[in-house]
Amino acid sequence: MTQNTKKTSKKVASLAARILQDESASATAKKLAASALSQSSTSNQTGADMEDLAATVLNSTKYNEDTKTLAGSVLAQSNKER
């Protein structure tokens, strides 16, 4: 299996940290934020479940720009062979 070496940018990591502290943020946004933050300084890759969630967010009009930014970051760090 090929390892994706991309990491979350400082800008997206900052957004993720802010969302995790926001009591009004949705559970979906918080899941994506946690995933993005866990990939900011480690070699962690996005799991299949998070890939599905991120793809759903990106294909929906229901989510805001911040949530879609996190979804894009999470998908960019997924396993390319999946």
C-alpha positions in Angstrom: 0.0 0.0 0.0 1.3 3.4 -1.0 1.8 5.9 1.9 0.4 9.4 1.3 2.9 11.8 2.9 0.8 15.0 2.7 0.1 16.7 6.0 -2.5 19.3 7.1 -1.3 22.9 6.5 -0.9 25.3 9.4 -3.9 27.3 8.1 -6.2 24.3 8.0 -4.8 23.0 11.4 -5.7 26.4 12.9 -9.2 26.2 11.5 -9.6 22.6 12.8 -8.5 23.7 16.3 -11.0 26.6 16.2 -13.8 24.3 15.1 -13.1 21.7 17.9 -13.4 24.5 20.5 -16.6 25.9 19.0 -19.6 24.6 20.9 -21.9 25.4 18.0 -19.9 23.5 15.4 -21.7 20.4 14.0 -20.6 16.9 14.8 -19.6 16.4 11.2 -17.3 19.5 11.3 -15.8 18.3 14.5 -15.1 14.8 13.1 -13.4 16.3 10.0 -11.5 18.8 12.2 -10.2 16.0 14.5 -9.1 14.0 11.5 -7.3 16.9 9.9 -5.6 17.9 13.1 -4.4 14.3 13.7 -2.7 14.5 10.3 -0.9 17.8 10.9 2.3 16.5 12.4 2.1 12.7 12.0 2.1 10.2 9.1 -1.5 9.3 9.8 -3.7 8.8 6.7 -7.4 9.2 6.3 -9.4 6.1 6.9 -12.1 4.8 4.6 -15.0 6.0 6.8 -13.6 9.5 6.9 -13.0 9.5 3.1 -16.7 8.7 2.7 -17.8 11.4 5.1 -15.5 14.0 3.4 -16.8 13.1 0.0 -20.4 13.4 1.2 -19.7 16.9 2.6 -18.0 18.1 -0.6 -21.0 16.9 -2.7 -23.6 18.5 -0.5 -24.9 22.1 -0.4 -25.7 21.7 3.3 -22.2 22.3 4.7 -20.4 25.7 5.0 -17.1 26.7 3.5 -15.1 25.8 6.7 -16.4 22.3 6.8 -15.8 21.8 3.1 -12.2 23.1 3.6 -11.6 20.4 6.2 -13.2 17.8 4.0 -10.9 18.7 1.1 -7.9 18.5 3.4 -8.9 15.1 4.8 -9.5 13.7 1.3 -6.2 15.0 0.0 -4.5 12.9 2.7 -6.3 9.7 1.9 -4.7 6.5 0.6 -4.5 6.9 -3.2 -5.0 3.2 -3.8 -8.4 3.1 -2.1 
